[in-house]
């Protein structure tokens, strides 16, 4: 056993707690830019939403019966209804006749904000797993080559499936798949390859079925993948962007974004990218990352603006939090002034149309 | 205090790559604190009031779906949630049961420096930690809507950074915060409290995180869901034979602290959620 250290040693050993300085915010604070987030309609799991029967339970809500007089909530009768799909209107009308014995109420099951769209009441959490919707463009990584299908990691709950019949093979595109095709699957997509695809369907258990039956989908070549929260990807007409700096950006709706040098015209195996091209790709990747970290919505305009701001800085500087904050703040200000200047039909902010998210991405992206 | 034998003798051979202990190391808590760190000695009523308050934080851990951190007095627990993800394919599990609802797996560990009483804790989970993990699993699994996530697996990792009493209840609170942060559907917030009673005493006392409750006392941990008015879990650790009415009296005493913790957790979430939501209209 050592003897206890004396005072002089202690001064050199003293441990100072280093915390984040109040004056040094590491992430973009939208309140500083004048964006106020209302505190109304924020709910927490277990909160009662409504007792009115006119609302249809959407995502993030659950029905529970309230025994009259005692104030206790139980799920005995509510369990039947939860078997049905939450968004199916027909089933709900049938079930309302069954539980006439007790009042029931809608309660929140996730922490988030309530949304009411006509009669649909749902609670959207701030962050959730990507669930997928038919027609979404996703970027995934092949994890397994199984018989006549590939299993792909698409940032969802379960692995996505890409069938051999869903892939556009070179040659005639409607020919029947033969045995040689099955054996040659690894020549098309091997384990670890990145692929851009479109969601063909969503199975009952929530897994996605993808397809690449279009010339713009397929295996992604040289480049880098950035993983961002799926909620930040704004749904737009196209998710494949060829930026003027020679970089192709694919913003997958599942939060996987791929940046790579724009391939040439021919189908010949492309040469290795030059160092100049690589540094441009790295710059675009850094822009996507810094926007994601500061919760700025991701679409071609915002990435382009971030690239313009960050064009002069060395790429390594863009991984520092203070530089990320500076660039993200400039981009956010530009996006906000652009939105205020244009006439917005729905009144949404910073490039995101709230109606857009409710009807499209958010309802599917939150499972 | 530190055991006399080098700890490497107790550890399985698989752990040779870890530097398990310094035989003549000094316990950090024996060093007088330097600078402006607050002293952990809990004297005075104000200090006790502070010891009974929770301090919440979330989204601390990168690359996880959700994470939470709770301090209750000196007890500090960090939880992170991974998933939902592909279930582990095992030949032994029943295929039907596996696919109908998600599996929740809880991993509970005390950090090696965490325990005030037991000295250095081994890297491998021991019986106390396994029991705590199974309590957390039994408590939290009913509060999650696992049937909404078929064919999935959710992993919850709890790391106790400092155990100054009431660490299991704090772990329940922290796990609930992490699960809410992950956006998983739950029936209600689960909060827990612990009461303990030294051997021979008659009154149950609320256990707080100030290190005053040493081993050798009976304790009852109750996990409660306030909006549903249902008990999610109960763990009784008896140092002496307990009558059923004593245990039920302990549960009744636990109910109020659980409700207060529920309020403060709910208030914390309501305060920090607005900044989270990108779909908000500008108010």
Interface residues (C-beta under 8 A of the other chain):
Chain A: X1 X2 X4 X5 X10 X11 X13 X14 X15 X16 X17 X30 X31 X35 X36 X37 X38 X39 X42 X44 X45 X46 X47 X48 X60 X62 X64 X71 X72 X73 X74 X75 X82 X107 X109 X110 X111 X112 X113 X115 X124 X125 X126 X127 X128 X129 X157 X158 X159 X205 X206 X207 X231 X232 X295 X297 X347 X348 X349 X352 X354 X357 X358 X362 X366 X367
Chain B: X24 X26 X30 X31 X32 X34 X35 X37 X65 X66 X83 X84 X85 X86 X99 X145 X147 X148 X149 X150 X151 X152 X180 X181 X182 X183 X184 X185 X186 X187 X188 X189 X225 X226 X227 X228 X229 X266 X269 X270 X273 X274 X275 X276 X277 X278 X279 X280 X281 X282 X283
